[in-house]
Amino acid sequence: LERMLRSSVVNAAFHACEALSQLAFRNSRNGARIMSCANPNMMRSLDDLLTLNDPALDADSLSELKTAVLRVLNNCAWNSRQICVHITEDVSIIAHVEDILMAAK
């Protein structure tokens, strides 16, 4: 799934986010495993998707992708204080989440 996040095919990244989100939903062990993935590119890949601005995508598709990334982060953080702290310590991700939320106003 981590490789799919880095795929140049945006649809693959979207479905990877959806799968990760489902795996982490109400399952703290899965959420912890996702966030502590042996591959350090997991958080960077999620962060990159939050800032993706592909002109080939329409606004709705881009919004759905970013929402899927936010669900991954939310579901991983939901059941684990440690993972929540880990995510919030990532200044880049938090800045991009804030940007998305401010743009949604």
Buried (B, 14 or more C-beta within 10 A) or exposed (E): BBEBBBBEEBEBBBBBBBBBBBBBBEBBEBBBBBBEBEEEBBBBBBBBBBEEEEEEBEEEBBBBBBBBBBBBBBBBBBBBEEBBEBBEEBEEBBEBBEEBEEEEE
